[in-house]
């Protein structure tokens, strides 16, 4: 995919999509330009495509990866006067979006109803908005979203069965369906409870606290402990559980699942590593690092990676390990990175790059991962804050 070619829209809203559209490719070129790796020429057509047409700021239709938050996130990496003025305007709208969504979320909790994944997750929900506000240093909005995430962890009782407060009425594809009676519990970093955990821990690590924050982190970690299978380098977590599995307290499926950033043990382990660091709990940190290292030597797990993408492929695994290794107690995780990069290159040699240009499912994310190293990350803000990996 030629990132210098004029972008061609593929669907409505494509320009403002950080996940698969022009915004994600613009992020690649903004990071490269700020690091001095190239000039601003490749950025211009993608930024123009991102900014073409009205920017979506309807509260329920925009999250970190779509609409105004996605555009603002990318603009924060462009470091121009024009971008600064646009950001000031967008931030006013995003404060309103956040207040609106928080009001609806608290009203839902007051009713004793279950949340949708889109209420709280990283991709579309309030965890993603909290990530943006932490990135931008918006104290009020960050405090309010953290307070909501704390409240999200309060247990809820549905049909006389106690459930964690993040249990969702959705199916895994984000909509109600009879195929998932009673909803499900989602563990993933992209859509599940690992996202709020990583956000609460990262904020705490940077000195941003609200009442109940450490208790909320501990409550999530206790739930992850309950559903962990194995110990040490053999530990793994499911991507999700059904209501029936929750009732029985036991998984019905074999595992472990694909070792991806979005849903797999790597993303869940990184969230717990961040929690261990934030709480000063070296045992939890070590256990998370051992579980992540175990993924990297398990050929059955690695064989489930069938593409190179950032979301659920080799690039996402490498970026997760890269960030975890930088914080790790020892150098075991770092020792795996050369082999993982070789596996990514081998995959690309045999299967080529993905068809799309996007950040999460296309070539932009792969290029950003290959561009990221300790030298380059020192030159710019961490672009992977949107992945809740940077810590």
N, C-alpha and C positions, 0 to 999 in steps of 0.2 A: 504494500500500500504506500503510495507516494504522498507523504504529508505536505509536500510543497505544491501539489496540484490544487487548482481551485476546488473547494469542497462542493459536493453536490448533495443537497438535502434529500433524505430518504423517507422522512415521515414528519408529520406535524410535531413541533416542539423539538425536533432533532438538534437545532442549533443550541438550545439551552440545556441539553442533556450532558451532564458530567460523565454519566455511565457509558453511553455509546455514541454520543454525538459530537458536535463541533467543540463544545466547551472542554471536553476531555482532551482533545487534540491541542486546543489552545493552551491548556495547562502544560502539556509537554514542551511546547515551544517557548512559553513564558519562563519556565524553569531553566531551559537551556540558554535562553538569551540572558537571563539574569546572572547565570553562572559564567557567561562569556564564551559559551561553547559555539554559539552562532549569533548572527545579528538578528534584528527584529523582523526581517523580511518574511520568513516562514510563518511567523505569528499572525501577520496582518490579515490574510484571507480567512483564517479560522476564527480570529476575533471578530471580524466583520460578520461572518456567518452566525456566530454566537449572539451578536447584538442586533441582528436584523429582525425587525418586527417588535411588537410590544413584549416586554419582559413579563413573564408569568409570575404574579404575586398573589394569586388567590390562595388563601391559607391552606386549604385542604388539598391543593393541587401542586404544591411546591415543597420540596425537601432539599436536603443537602445535595442530592444528585440530580435535581430537576428544577428548572425555573430560576427565580431570583437568587436563592441561596447558592446554586451552582455557578451562576454568572458572577456573583460577588466573590465567591471563593477563588475563581480563576483570576479575576481582576486584582485581587490582593497580591498576586504574584507578578504583576506586570510593572509595578513601580514607576508609573508615569503620573504626571499632574492630571491628565484627563481621567485616568483610572481612579485617582484619589477622589476627584469630584463625583464621579459616578458612584463610587463606593459610599460616599457620604449620603447620597440620595437613597441608594439601595438599603443601607443600614436602617434608615428611618422606617422603610417599608417592612424590613425583616423584624424590627422590634414589634411592629403591629402584628405581623404574622405569628410571631412567637407568643405574644399575649393572647391572641385569639385561640391558638391551639392549646395553650395551657389552660385557658378557661374551659374549653370543651373537655379536656382530659380530666381536670379536677371534678367537673360536674358528673362525668361518667363514673369516677371513683365514688363520689357521694351517692350515686344511685345503686352502688354495689354490682355494677355490670362488668363483664370482661372487656379488656381492650382488644382492639385490632392490632395486628403487627405494625401497621402503618402509623398508629398513634405514637409508638415509642421507639421504633427501630432506627438504625443508623442511616439506611438508604432514604427513607421517606419521612421518618418520624422525628420526635423531639430529641432523641439521642444525637441525630445528625445536626439539628439546630444548636444543641449544646456544644457540639464539636466546632461549629462555625463561630459561635460566640466566644469560646475559649481561644480559638485561633486569632480572633480580632480584638480580644481584650475587653469585651463588653461585660462589665461586672454585673450590672443589674440583670440582664437577660440570662447570663450564665448562672447566677445565684438562683434565679427562679426556675430554670430548667433542672438544675441539680436538685432543688427541693422537690420537684415533681418526680424525678427518678428515684429519690429516696422513698417517696410515698408509694411509688409503683411496686416496691418490694414488700409492702404490707400484705399479709395473707388475705385471701378472699374466700368466702364459702359459697359454693354454688351447688344446688341440689343436695344439701347436707354434707357435701364433701369439701374439706379444706383444700385450697389450691394456692400456689404462689400467685402474687398479685399480677405477674406478667403473663400468666396463662392466657392464651388467646382463643377467641371464638373462631378465628380464621382457620382455613386449611393452609398447608405450606405454600400454596400459590396465591395467598393473600386475599381469599374471598371465602365466604361461607359456602359450605357444600354438605349435602347429606353423607358424603363419603367419609367425612371426618366428624362423626357425632361427638359432641363435647369438646371440640377444638383440639388444640395440642400445645405442648410445651416446647419452645424453640430454644436451642442452645447456641445457635450460630452468632458470629461476630457481625454479620451483615444484617440479619433480620431478628436475631434472638437476644437472649439475656446477656450473652457475652459482650454485646455492644454497650449497654448501660454499665456493666461492670468495668469495662475498659475506660469509659468516659468518667465515671465516678473516681476511679483510681488515678487516672491521669490528672484530673483536676486537683485531687488531694495532694498528689506529688508536687504540683506547682503552687500549693498553698491556698487553693480555693476551697473553702469548706462551708458546709451548711449543717444545721443540727441533724443528727441521725445518719450522717454520711458513712462513718466507719461501720456502724451497725448494719447499714444497708449492704455495704461491700461484703461484710462477714456473712450476712444472710444469703446472698447469692452464692458465695463460695461454699457455704455449707450444703446448698442444694446441688452444686456441681460435685461436691464430694459424695453425696448420696447416690448420684447416678454415674459415677466413675466406675469403669470396669478395669480391673488390674491395677498394678502399682508400679512405681518406678518407670523404667523405660517401656514397660508393657501397658501403661495406663492409656485409656482412651475414653472419649465421651461420644454419645449418640448425637446425631444432628438434631433430632427431635424425638418426642415421646407422645404416645396417644393417651387419651383419658383412661383407657383400660389398663395400659402399662402403669400409669400413675397410681391407679387404684390398687393394683397388685404389688407395686413396688419393685417390678422386675421387667427387664427388656424382653421383647418377643423376637427380636431380630438379631442376626449375627453381626459382628463388626470386626474391626473398626471400618468406618466409612472413608470416603476419599479425603486425603490429607490436604485440604484446601484452606485458603484464607477465609472464605465466606461462611462455610458451615462445618468444616472439619476440626479435628483435634488441634492443628497448628494455631488457628485463630483463637480457639477457646483457651489453649495453653498460654498464648501471649497475654490474653486478658487476665488470667490468673497470675502470671508472672508480674504484671503491672500492679495487681492487687497486693501481692506479697511485698513488692518494693514499697508501695505506698504505706502499707501497714507496718513495715519493718518486720515482716514475718518471713524469715529466711527459709524456714522449712517449706512453706507454700511456694515460695519462689523456686526453690530447688526442685520440688516435685513437678512443677510446671515445666521447668527446663528439661528434666529427665523425660517427661512425656513427649515433649516436642522432639528431643533427640531420638527417642524410640521410633517415631514416624520415619525418620530419615534413614534408618537402617532396615526398615521392614519393606522388602520388595513387594509383598502383597498389597500394602498400602500404596506404595509409589506407582504400582501398575494401574491403579485406578485413575491416575492423572492422564487424561486423554487429549489435553490441549495445552497451549502455552500461556493462556491468558492470566491476567492479574486476578480476576474474580475467583476462578475455580481451577486454575492450572499451575504450571511450573513457575511462572513469574510471581504469582501471589505467594506460593510457598517460599520462594527465595527471599522475597521482601520481608516476609514474616520472620524467617530465620535470621536475616540480616539485622533487623531491629532487636530481636530477642538476644542475639549474640552480643550486641553492643552493651546490653545491661546484665549479661549473665555472670553468675558467680565464678564460673571457670570458662575455659576456651573450647569446650567440646563442641558447642554449636558452631562456633566460627570455623572449626576444623572441617565441617561438612560443606561449607559454602563452595569451595572450588569444584567438588564433585557434583553438587547441585547445578552449578552453572554449566558444567560440562554436559549434564543430562538435558538441560534446556537447549543448549546448542545442538546436541544430537537430535532432539525432537524437531527443531527448526530445520535441520539439514534434511531430515527424512520427510517431514510433512509441510514445511514451509510456514510462512506467517499466516495468521488468520485473515479472512477476507475483509473484515471491517477495520476502520481506522481508530475506533474508540478506545477510551481509557481502560475500561474494565473487561471488555470482551474482545478487544481488537489489538492493533499493533502499538498504539500510543503507550499503553501500560507496560508492554514488554520493553519498549525503548526506554521508558523512565526507569524501570528496574535495572536495566543494563547500564544506564547512565549514572545511577546512584552508587556512590562509594564514599568513604570517610572524607575525602578531600572535597568532593562536590557538595556534600550535605553541609559542610561548614560554610559554604558560600551563600546559602540561601535558606529561607524558611523550609522546614521539612514538607515536601509536597504530599507526603503520605499521611498527614494528619487526617485527611478525609477517610483513611482506612482504619483509624484508631490504632495505628502501629507505632507512630513516632514517639509516644510516651512523653 
